[in-house]
Amino acid sequence: MSLAKRIIPCLDVDNGRVVKGVKFVDIRDAGDPVEIARRYDREGADEITFLDITATHDNRDTIVHVVEQVASEVFIPLTVGGGIRTLDDIRRMLNAGADKVGINSAAVANPEFVREAAERFGSQCIVVAIDAKKVSQAGEPSRWEIFTHGGRKPTGIDAIAWAKKMVDYGAGEILLTSMDRDGTREGFDLPLTRAISEAVPVPVIASGGVGNLDHLADGIIEGKADAVLAASIFHFAEYTIEQAKRHMASRGIEVRL
Amino acid sequence: MSSVAVIDYGMGNLHSIVKALQHAAPEVDVVCVSDADSILRADRVVFPGVGAIRDCMQALNQLGLSDVIQQVAKSKPLLGICLGMQALLSDSEENGGIKCLDVFSGHVVHFPESLKDSDGNSLKIPHMGWNEVHQLQQHPLWENIPQDSRFYFVHSYYAQPNDAAIMAATTQYPDAFTCALAQDNVFAVQFHPEKSQAVGLQLLENFMHWDGQA
């Protein structure tokens, strides 16, 4: 027996409420983030990730209060992503009780930011979030590129090369989202997940596309991910975290039960 | 009211550990301090830390806290966590070799490169996530914590004590390494009890009631 594979529920938070956008259109309200985080903790979540999708700058303090409240009663690792652009943003989240921050577009805009952040706060709290989309045609060897702005803006950067570069710059973990699969409930992009996981020495969290419990297990077994992240299948109580873990265990995956 | 001092020397965020200590033992006064007097006055001391060992030792020396921690280690319950544990060894091979506090005789070493699990997959460094802690001795800090409970880890270096008798627990990644040390009134853990849910809070509660005797 050894290290358990992690299940990480993700809460998309907009103005202090948990929402789940299906392909960013139909945004459904899923409730109070503190209440939901408490439930996930009770059900055995290994970590919790908050993704702040609040559009207006004025309302960004809301996520800080959410993290503060959750951190004073939930004692598992907490990650906050969304809108992390400066060292000061990171400090604010860590002071609120986050253990890690997710950096996405700010890393694409300025890779040095990841290096500075890792030097200042330590690699253990720097998660680089990568949104990747397949760009190769059928019949060609698979190739994925980094996209920003919710998958709308191509950057021309190769996803595998980018993941390696981010680790060199000090990322302690990679949160990998397939923009082709996000919101589809068709399962992770397994070849992408595996390619990134085998390319980097740090843990990789698979994200984007989970629709059932087998998808989670596939991400670990075939995608070689170290952790799996999902949002909607947990929010609307289709499955509990515990059910997900028992299912993964039944497929031979080591989990914390 | 009994008190616990959490040493604040700029290495990482103390929010979690303070909240977890308050939660585990609401009757205890928890203070974050960086001066010798406050540390020496407290009934118990927690020595946390994340980051690199060179920065850690530099910060301790600048604040004049190295001697203070060595003094605490001879006099009252002391809990080292993560980098705080590593700093209690004699030296670490991180940053090209750094002399540490030598409360525990031994070294801090990096996980070997290219580790594989039993299926031949490469093991990731840092060792990050929930792993089993195998208790090697009876100790007041293990009270009410089931054998092989999972705690949350995140680290790339680990302690190698010279004296096996002070090993309090091991964890496998993929070989067994020492994840807890116990010697007189000092206990140290590589994992993060403040992030290890119920078992972590239990360990902190045990520490808050520990009189420093094994």
Interface residues (C-beta under 8 A of the other chain):
Chain A: M1 S2 L3 A4 K5 R6 D41 D46 A71 S72 E73 F75 I76 P77 L94 N95 A96 G97 D99 F121 G122 S123 Q124 C125 G172 E173 E198 P201 V202 P203 V204 K224 D226 A227 R256
Chain B: G12 N13 H15 S16 K19 A20 H23 V50 G51 A52 D117 N121 S122 L123 K124 I125 P126 H127 M128 G129 W130 N131 E132 D148 R150 Y152 F153 V154 H155 T171 Q172 Y173 P174 E194 K195 S196 Q197 G200 L201
